[in-house]
């Protein structure tokens, strides 16, 4: 079994490297892979324009794709184990809806504010700030409510109710908005991992690193929770503490990614199932590493497809992840041999 896992991880590592280079090479301007390797290794490219495109546009986008794929995949794994629900994802607690509410308030309701404030809020930093505040408020409410609830499934229901509530408010904002405002909000909701500065990538990387660190500290708790909360308690696990850490880790990962890249669908839902199917284990140490690689690879592939090599346009990344992710989840459900194979 160890040999099999070693082979799988070696293969995934090589595949990740290949897809990473492929992602940088493909696009509206095709760049030979040898030129990509040369630029990444610090050498000078044959054309200055190629080097400029690689360093300033495609490399930041590829790194962002890796961070987004890793963060959403790991947070999806945490939620599916915590709630013991194969359909749980990183946004099940309503964090995405909270971010959407914050962004909707800025984009659709900025006209109600003085011009000085609206000008800042409508900038990229203003939208990121609004998204962070929205997801943070939902997280705060979830944590407050979870103190009074001992049942994990009740927290899931509360999260879904928060999601419905915030979505309703966004609908009200949309009803009173202009076509231009609705178009801008729609573009944000489609998700984008391009046009992110190196400074923003650094901030996102720090957030993802903190979330991954908290996730690593939760691996033993996740293994225990697979057997049920009562069994986990009998093993000496502090359920409330473990729950807080898992929820907080998911919030940091999903909240920061939504703030910088918008709501990206299906990655957090589908990738954990792929990891379980590929490695055939419920050990979260192995699943964590496997999900790490698979999430990065799939997100890079989705971004490569969205660039539409040879065409002058780019498709929304959220549409591509949904087109690829939805059939993937359906195939997993239909092809599983028994009911516990994807849980």
N, C-alpha and C positions, 0 to 999 in steps of 0.2 A: 504493500500500500504506500509506504514511504517512497519507494522507487517511482511508483506511478505519479505521485504528487510532485516529486522532483522533476520528472519529465514534463509534466503539465506546466509547472511554473517556469521552467526553462523555455518551453515553447511559447508561453504567453509573454515572457520578457522579450524574446526575439520578435514576436508579432507586434508588440507595442512599439518597439523601435522602428520596425518597418512601416507601420501605419503612421507613426509620427512624422517620418521623413516623407512618406507619400502625401500626407496632408499638407505639408509645406510646399511640396513640389507641384501639386495640382492647383488649378484655379483658372481665372480668366487669362492669366499669363502663365504659360507652361514653363517650368524651370527644371532642367535636367537634374536628376538625383545626385549626380557627382558634384554639381555646383552647390546643391543644398548641403551636402556633407562638408564641402570645402568651407563654406561660410560658417557652418555651425562649429567647425573645428578651429576657427580663427583665421583661416586663410582668406585671400582675396578672390572674389568671383570674377569670371571672365567679363561680365558686364556690371557696371556700377548700379544700374537700375535693378538688376536681379538681387544684388546684395541689399539694396535699400528696401526692396519689397520683403525680402526674407526677414531682416532684422527688425523692421519697423511695423510690419503688418502681419505676416504669416506666423512668425515665431511667437509673438504675444498671443495670437489667436489659438495656436496649437497648445500652448501652456494653459491657457484659460480652459480649453476643452478638456484637458487632463484633470484640472482641478474640479471642474463641474462634474465630470463623469465619476471621479472618485468620491466627491462629497455626497452627491445624490445617491449613489449606489450603496455606500456605507450607511447613510441615514435610513435608506429603505430597508436594509438588513436589520438595523436596530428596531425599527417600528414593527416589522413583521414578526420578530421574535418577542418583543415586549407585549404586543397585543395578541400573539399567536393567531394571526390572521394573514393568509397569503395575499390578500388584496390590499393590505396596508402599505402606504408609501410615505415618503418624507414629508408630504404636505397634508397628511391625515389629521394633524392637530390644528389645521387652519392657518398655519404660518404663511402659506402662499396667499390666502385670501386676505390676511392682515397686510401683507406687502402690497397687494393689489389695491386695497382700500387706501393705503397711504399714497400710492402713486396716482390713484383716481382723484383723490382730494387735491393733489398738486396740479395734475394736468387738466382735469375737468372742472375743478373749482377754484383755480388760481385767479380767475377773473373777479372773484369776490374780494380778493385781497388788494392792498395798495400796490402800485406799480413796482416799488422798490423790492418788496418781498416776492412778488410774482416773478420778476425777472430772474432772481436767484433760484427760486424753487423750480422753475422750468428748465434750468440748466441740468447737465448730467449729474453734477454733485447734489443738486437739490432733489432730483428724483431718487438717487441712491439713499440720501438721508431720509426721505419720506418712506421709502420701502423698508429701511432698517427700523424706523420708529413704529411703523405699522406691524411688522412681524414681532417686534419686542413687546408691544402692548398685548398682542394675542398671547405670547409666551407668558407674560406676567399674569394674565388672567387664568391661563391654564395651570400655572404653578399654584396660584391662590386656591383655585377650585380643587386641585389634586390633594391639597392638605386635608380637605374634608371628605374625600372619597377614598375608600380603601380598595374598591374594586377597579382594576385596570380597565375593564371594558366600559365602565362609566366614564372614564377619562376620554376614551375614544369617542363616545357619543357626544360628550361636551365639546370636543374638538370639531366634530362634524356640525354641531349646532352653531358654534362660532363661525365656521366657514359659511354656512347658509346665511347667517345674520349679516356678515360683512359683504357677501355677494349681493344681498338685497340692497344694501346702502349704495354699492357701486352701481347697481341698476338705476337707482334714483338719480345719482349723479349723471349717468349716461342719458337719461331721459331729458334732462334740462341742458345738455351740452350741444355745442355746435358740431358740424360735420368735421371741421378741422381738428377740434379737440378729440373727437371720437377716433379719428384716423391715427392721431399720435398715440393715444392710449392703446389702440389695437396693435400698432407696431411694437409697443413695449411688451404687450401680452404674448406676442409671437416668439419672444426670446431672441437674444443676440449675444454671441460671444466675440464679435468683432468690435473694433473701435474702442478697446479697453486699454488705457494707458499703462505703462510699466508701474506707475505709482499705485494704481488701482489693483493691478495684478499682485503687487507685493502685499497690499492690505488683505485681498482675498486669500492669498496663500497663507498668511498668518492665521486668519479665521479658520481655514480648512485644517491647518496643522493643529490648532487647539481642539477642534472638533474630533479629529482623528485620535489625538492623544487621550481625550476623555473616552472615546470608543474603545481604545485599547485597554483602558482601566476597567471597562465594563464587560470584557469577554467572558470572564469566569461567571459573572452574574447572569449573562445571557445563556450560557450553557445550563445553569441551574434553573432558570425560568422556563426552559424548554420542557421540563418535567412537571411544571405547574407551580403556582405560588406556594401552596401548602408544603410541597416537598422541598422547595427552596428555603422556606422558613425553617423546616426541620434540619436543614444543613447549616443553619446559622446565618443565612443571608438576611441582611436588613433590606426588606422589600422597598420601603419608602425611599431610603437613600439611593438604592440602585435605580429606582424609577426616576428620581430627580436627575441623576447623572445622565441617564440615557436620553431623557427628554431634553435636557440642556444641550447635550452633544448634538442631537438632531436639529435643535433650534439654531445653533451656531452654524452648522453645515448648510441646512436648507435656507435659513434666513439670509446669510451672507451671499449665497449663490443667487438667490432670487433678486437680491438688491443690485448685484452687478450684472447679471445675465438675463434677468427676467424669469418667469416660471417655465421651467423645462420639464415637459411631461414624459412619463413612462420609463425613464432611465432608472429611477429609484424603485419602480415597481417590478420591472422585468429582470434587471441584472442580478439581484439576489437569487432569483429562481434559476437563472443560468448557472450561477456558481454552485448551487446545490446539485443541479443536474450533472454538471461536469465533474465535480469532485466527489459526489456521492457520499457526503458526510454531513453531520450536524455539528461538528466541532467548529466553534466560531473563530478559533485561531486560523484554521485553514480557510474558512469561508471569508474571513476578513481580508486575507491576502489575495484570495481568488477574485473576490468582488472588486478589490482595488484595481487589479489588472484588467478584468473584463469591462468594468465601467469606463476606464480610460480608453480602451480599444474601441468600444462601441460608440462613445461620444466622438472620438476622432473620425471614425468611419461616417457617422451621421453628418459631421461638419464637412467632410470631403464630398459627400453626395450633394449637400446643400450648395456647395460652390459651383456646381454644374460646369465641370471643365469643358472649355470650348464655347461656352455661352457668355453673354454680357450681363447676366443677372444672377442673383443669389436667392435661393429659396429660404423661407423662414426655418430656423433650426428646430423650432417646436413642432412644425408640421412634419419634418423628416423623422424626428424621434417618435412621433405618434404613428406615422405610417409604418415604421420598422417595428416599433415596440408592441403595438396592438396585435398584429398577427403572431408575433413571438409569444405573447402571453396566451393567446388562444391555442397555439400549437402545444405549448407546455401543458395546458389544462387537458387537452384532448389526448395527448400522447402519454400522460403519466400512467404508470402501471397500477398504482394504488393511491388511495386518497391522501396518504401521508407523505407522498414523494415530493411535494412542493411546499410543504409546511415546515 
